Amino acid sequence: MKQQIDRVLLIVLDSVGCGDAPDAPAYGDAGANTLGHVSQAVDGLTLPQLGQLGLGNLTDIVGVPPTVTATGSYGRLTEVSAGKDTTTGHWELAGVILAQPFPTYPQGFPAPLMAEYEARIGRGTLGNVPASGTEILKELGAAHMRTGKPIVYTSADSVFQVAAHETVIPVNQLYRFCEVARELLTGDHAVGRVIARPFLGEPGNFTRTERRKDFSLEPQTTTLLDAVKAAGQEVMGVGKIEDIFAHRGLTQSIHTGNNMAGVDAIVDFLQSDHRGLIFANLVDFDSLYGHRNDPHGYAAALEAFDRRLPEIMNSLQT
C-alpha cells in the first residue's frame, strides 16, 4: 500500500558543500569541501542534530564523526547540469537539466551591451568587472556616492549585479534598473540572474542591506513547483526561491532577509494546515560568510541552524 505524503519540506543551506564534484576543475574548484575546510579552520564544529541525521557520514568533518545509528537517510548529490551557480542547482532540484551553462564574463560585460544599458537607465555606470561584492564597495562606493552612477559587477557565476547606496538610488529605482538589465540580457547574454545589491553606510564602512533582490530567467520547461501547483497542492517558497524561479509555480512566498527569519517562516508553514511543498533557501552561509571567506561566521551560522533543527523536526510531526 502506498503511503500518502501530504507535505514535503526541502531546505537548501546555500553553498554548504561536502566535497568537489567531478567537473570541479573546470570551474577552478578542485579540492573544494566547504564543511570539511570550515571545520578545520575553526578546530571543529558542534552540530549534534545534523550529525545524528548522518552528516558526518558524508565527508570528514572535524567535530562531527560518522555514526552507524543515523536517524536520517543521507547521501551526496552531483549535478548533471552544466554550470555551478544558484539558478542551475535549484532548477535541477526542481527537474530542469541544463545542457549548456549560463554565460559568464571574466573580462566584464561587452562595451556595446553596457552602452545600451546605460542609455536605457539614463546614466553611466562604474565598475563592469568581476569582483567581490564587499571589495567593490570599498573601491567604488565613494565614487558612486559622488556621481550617482550605479556599480555594475559580476563574479565567477552567471550574474549581472547592480549595487547602489539606498540614499543615492532608492531601492525601488535600483530594482527598476535591474528589470532593465533583465530585459536586455537575453539570447547569447542570457545570464542566470540579475541581482540588486543595495547598501548603506559611509566610505570605509559600507554594509549591504537585506533588500537584495534577484531577477532570474524563467525556466524553459515545467518544474516540480509547476507540477505540484497544477495538481492542486500548495507551493510555499521561503527566502529567494521566488526570485530563482521568476515567481513561477508558487502559491505563497515569504522573502526572508536572513537565516533565522527563514527558519521562522518554515516553522510557521509547518505549523499551519498547508499541504504540498515547502521549498526554502537559507542564504546567509553564502552571502554573509562564504563570499567573504569567513570560516568563523560560517561555523556560527551552521551551529545556529543546528540548534533550531529540533524545532523544525518537531513541527514536521504536527
ZAMARGU-4260 file (C-alpha; in steps of 0.2 Angstrom, whole numbers, plus 5000, padded with zeros to 4 digits):
<rodrens>
0) 5000/5000/5000 | 5007/5017/4995 | 5009/5029/5009 | 5001/5046/5006 | 5013/5061/5009
5) 5004/5077/5012 | 5019/5088/5014 | 5037/5089/5009 | 5050/5101/5016 | 5065/5105/5005
10) 5078/5116/5013 | 5094/5122/5004 | 5108/5128/5015 | 5115/5139/5002 | 5134/5135/4997
15) 5135/5121/5011 | 5145/5108/5001 | 5153/5092/5006 | 5166/5089/4993 | 5171/5093/4975
20) 5161/5086/4960 | 5170/5078/4945 | 5169/5093/4935 | 5176/5105/4949 | 5192/5108/4940
25) 5183/5116/4925 | 5177/5129/4937 | 5193/5131/4947 | 5186/5122/4962 | 5196/5106/4963
30) 5198/5101/4981 | 5183/5111/4987 | 5175/5104/5003 | 5166/5118/5012 | 5161/5108/5028
35) 5177/5100/5029 | 5188/5115/5027 | 5177/5126/5039 | 5178/5113/5052 | 5197/5113/5051
40) 5198/5132/5051 | 5188/5133/5067 | 5195/5117/5076 | 5179/5108/5075 | 5160/5111/5073
45) 5147/5107/5085 | 5132/5100/5075 | 5124/5087/5086 | 5107/5087/5076 | 5114/5086/5059
50) 5127/5074/5065 | 5113/5062/5071 | 5105/5063/5054 | 5120/5057/5046 | 5130/5072/5041
55) 5147/5065/5047 | 5145/5050/5036 | 5146/5061/5020 | 5164/5068/5022 | 5177/5071/5035
60) 5171/5085/5047 | 5181/5089/5062 | 5169/5088/5077 | 5155/5078/5068 | 5160/5060/5067
65) 5152/5046/5057 | 5138/5037/5065 | 5131/5019/5062 | 5115/5024/5071 | 5110/5039/5059
70) 5091/5043/5061 | 5090/5051/5043 | 5094/5045/5026 | 5110/5053/5019 | 5119/5054/5003
75) 5129/5066/4991 | 5122/5073/4975 | 5132/5078/4960 | 5124/5090/4947 | 5120/5083/4930
80) 5118/5101/4923 | 5132/5111/4915 | 5136/5125/4927 | 5138/5128/4946 | 5128/5143/4950
85) 5112/5146/4961 | 5100/5145/4947 | 5107/5129/4939 | 5107/5120/4956 | 5090/5125/4961
90) 5082/5122/4944 | 5090/5104/4944 | 5082/5100/4961 | 5066/5105/4953 | 5069/5094/4937
95) 5076/5106/4925 | 5093/5100/4917 | 5104/5112/4908 | 5114/5106/4893 | 5124/5122/4892
100) 5130/5133/4906 | 5124/5151/4908 | 5136/5164/4901 | 5150/5171/4912 | 5160/5187/4910
105) 5178/5185/4917 | 5183/5201/4907 | 5167/5211/4911 | 5152/5214/4900 | 5154/5219/4882
110) 5155/5238/4879 | 5141/5238/4866 | 5130/5229/4879 | 5135/5242/4893 | 5132/5256/4881
115) 5114/5250/4878 | 5111/5248/4897 | 5117/5265/4901 | 5106/5273/4888 | 5091/5264/4894
120) 5094/5269/4913 | 5099/5286/4908 | 5116/5287/4917 | 5133/5280/4916 | 5140/5265/4927
125) 5155/5261/4937 | 5165/5245/4938 | 5160/5232/4925 | 5172/5220/4932 | 5172/5203/4941
130) 5173/5207/4960 | 5169/5203/4977 | 5153/5212/4982 | 5161/5219/4998 | 5178/5224/4990
135) 5170/5233/4976 | 5161/5244/4988 | 5177/5248/4996 | 5184/5253/4979 | 5170/5262/4971
140) 5157/5266/4984 | 5163/5284/4987 | 5164/5287/4968 | 5146/5280/4967 | 5140/5292/4980
145) 5149/5307/4972 | 5142/5303/4954 | 5126/5294/4957 | 5132/5280/4945 | 5127/5263/4949
150) 5141/5250/4952 | 5140/5235/4940 | 5150/5220/4943 | 5150/5201/4940 | 5158/5185/4948
155) 5163/5168/4943 | 5144/5164/4942 | 5132/5170/4928 | 5127/5186/4936 | 5124/5204/4932
160) 5125/5213/4949 | 5120/5231/4952 | 5125/5240/4968 | 5118/5257/4974 | 5118/5266/4991
165) 5100/5267/4996 | 5101/5286/4999 | 5108/5289/4982 | 5097/5277/4971 | 5081/5272/4981
170) 5079/5254/4982 | 5063/5254/4970 | 5073/5263/4957 | 5088/5251/4959 | 5075/5237/4956
175) 5069/5246/4940 | 5087/5247/4934 | 5089/5228/4937 | 5072/5225/4927 | 5080/5235/4913
180) 5095/5224/4913 | 5085/5208/4914 | 5075/5214/4898 | 5092/5217/4890 | 5101/5201/4895
185) 5094/5188/4883 | 5100/5177/4869 | 5119/5175/4870 | 5119/5186/4885 | 5105/5177/4895
190) 5114/5177/4912 | 5106/5167/4925 | 5102/5181/4937 | 5102/5200/4938 | 5105/5205/4956
195) 5100/5221/4965 | 5113/5225/4979 | 5108/5239/4989 | 5119/5246/5003 | 5121/5259/5017
200) 5134/5267/5027 | 5149/5279/5023 | 5165/5276/5014 | 5176/5264/5024 | 5160/5257/5032
205) 5148/5251/5019 | 5136/5237/5023 | 5125/5228/5011 | 5106/5228/5017 | 5093/5214/5017
210) 5084/5222/5002 | 5094/5212/4989 | 5083/5205/4975 | 5086/5193/4962 | 5079/5194/4944
215) 5081/5176/4937 | 5077/5169/4920 | 5061/5160/4919 | 5063/5141/4917 | 5060/5135/4900
220) 5052/5118/4905 | 5040/5113/4918 | 5047/5112/4936 | 5042/5102/4951 | 5035/5118/4958
225) 5023/5120/4942 | 5018/5101/4943 | 5014/5102/4962 | 5004/5118/4959 | 4995/5111/4944
230) 4990/5096/4955 | 4980/5107/4966 | 4993/5107/4980 | 5001/5122/4988 | 5019/5128/4985
235) 5027/5139/4998 | 5043/5147/4994 | 5055/5154/5008 | 5069/5166/5005 | 5075/5169/4987
240) 5065/5154/4980 | 5053/5166/4972 | 5067/5175/4963 | 5076/5159/4957 | 5060/5153/4949
245) 5055/5170/4942 | 5040/5170/4954 | 5033/5155/4944 | 5025/5139/4952 | 5022/5146/4969
250) 5006/5149/4979 | 5014/5158/4993 | 5031/5166/4996 | 5040/5174/5011 | 5055/5183/5005
255) 5065/5182/5021 | 5081/5193/5024 | 5091/5181/5034 | 5093/5163/5040 | 5084/5164/5057
260) 5069/5173/5048 | 5069/5159/5036 | 5068/5146/5049 | 5054/5156/5057 | 5044/5155/5041
265) 5047/5137/5039 | 5041/5133/5056 | 5026/5144/5053 | 5021/5135/5037 | 5024/5118/5046
270) 5013/5123/5060 | 4999/5128/5048 | 4986/5117/5039 | 4995/5119/5022 | 4999/5104/5012
275) 5011/5102/4997 | 5029/5108/4995 | 5038/5120/5006 | 5054/5125/4997 | 5067/5136/5007
280) 5084/5143/5004 | 5094/5149/5019 | 5107/5161/5011 | 5117/5168/5025 | 5130/5154/5023
285) 5134/5160/5006 | 5130/5179/5006 | 5137/5184/5023 | 5151/5171/5026 | 5156/5161/5010
290) 5159/5176/4999 | 5170/5184/5012 | 5180/5168/5017 | 5174/5170/5035 | 5175/5152/5042
295) 5171/5158/5060 | 5155/5166/5054 | 5151/5152/5043 | 5153/5140/5058 | 5142/5150/5069
300) 5128/5150/5056 | 5129/5131/5054 | 5128/5129/5073 | 5114/5141/5074 | 5104/5132/5061
305) 5108/5115/5070 | 5101/5122/5086 | 5085/5126/5078 | 5083/5109/5069 | 5073/5101/5084
310) 5060/5115/5082 | 5059/5110/5063 | 5058/5092/5066 | 5045/5093/5080 | 5034/5104/5068
315) 5035/5090/5055 | 5026/5079/5066 | 5011/5091/5069
</rodrens>
